[in-house]
Amino acid sequence: MSIIGCMIAMICLISMDPTLAVRLSDLGVSNTMVGMAFAIMGACFGLGSPVAGWLCNKFSRKIVM
């Protein structure tokens, strides 16, 4: 069940990427700020994944999820 939840969350994030920049620029947000938001999101995912993997190996996967 948690795998399905993760898949749905990733589909939502992937489908939001192309449209978010257009919608935010309509609200007056600069392209630089939109790029920084995507960079921060990618950095958090990149840094958090190894930590989550380590925690899953150390503790039960159900506890980490």
Backbone torsions as a table, in degrees:
resi	resn	phi	psi	omega
1	MET	NA	-39.3	-179.4
2	SER	-68.9	-30.2	177.5
3	ILE	-65.2	-40.5	178.2
4	ILE	-64.4	-40.1	177.4
5	GLY	-62.8	-41.6	177.4
6	CYS	-65.5	-39.4	178.8
7	MET	-64.8	-41.6	179.3
8	ILE	-65.3	-40.6	178.8
9	ALA	-63.6	-41.9	179.7
10	MET	-68.3	-37.5	176.9
11	ILE	-62.8	-41.0	178.4
12	CYS	-64.2	-42.3	179.0
13	LEU	-65.8	-42.7	-178.3
14	ILE	-67.1	-39.4	-179.3
15	SER	-74.6	-21.2	-179.8
16	MET	-81.2	-25.9	-176.1
17	ASP	-55.2	-51.6	-177.2
18	PRO	-69.1	-29.0	-175.1
19	THR	-92.0	-22.2	-175.5
20	LEU	-66.3	-39.9	-179.3
21	ALA	-62.5	-40.6	-180.0
22	VAL	-67.4	-44.4	-178.7
23	ARG	-66.8	-39.8	179.7
24	LEU	-70.5	-33.9	177.4
25	SER	-67.9	-30.2	173.8
26	ASP	-65.6	-28.4	178.8
27	LEU	-86.6	-2.1	177.1
28	GLY	98.4	8.8	178.5
29	VAL	-83.3	135.2	-177.6
30	SER	-73.6	159.5	178.4
31	ASN	-62.9	-32.4	178.4
32	THR	-63.8	-43.0	179.8
33	MET	-67.1	-37.5	176.8
34	VAL	-63.9	-43.5	177.6
35	GLY	-62.6	-39.6	177.6
36	MET	-65.1	-37.6	178.8
37	ALA	-63.4	-42.9	178.2
38	PHE	-68.5	-35.2	179.0
39	ALA	-67.0	-40.8	178.8
40	ILE	-65.8	-41.5	178.3
41	MET	-62.5	-43.1	178.4
42	GLY	-66.5	-38.4	178.7
43	ALA	-66.3	-41.3	177.6
44	CYS	-63.0	-41.5	177.9
45	PHE	-65.6	-43.5	-178.6
46	GLY	-66.7	-37.2	179.2
47	LEU	-82.3	-29.7	-177.7
48	GLY	-79.8	-26.4	-177.6
49	SER	-63.9	-47.3	177.6
50	PRO	-64.4	-34.8	177.8
51	VAL	-65.6	-43.6	178.3
52	ALA	-64.2	-38.9	176.7
53	GLY	-63.6	-41.8	178.6
54	TRP	-64.6	-42.9	179.0
55	LEU	-64.5	-36.7	178.0
56	CYS	-66.4	-34.6	177.4
57	ASN	-73.3	-34.2	-176.9
58	LYS	-80.5	-41.2	-178.4
59	PHE	-116.1	-179.2	178.1
60	SER	-70.3	143.4	179.3
61	ARG	-63.3	-34.1	179.4
62	LYS	-65.0	-36.0	178.7
63	ILE	-67.6	-42.0	-178.8
64	VAL	-67.8	-41.0	-179.7
65	MET	-65.5	NA	NA
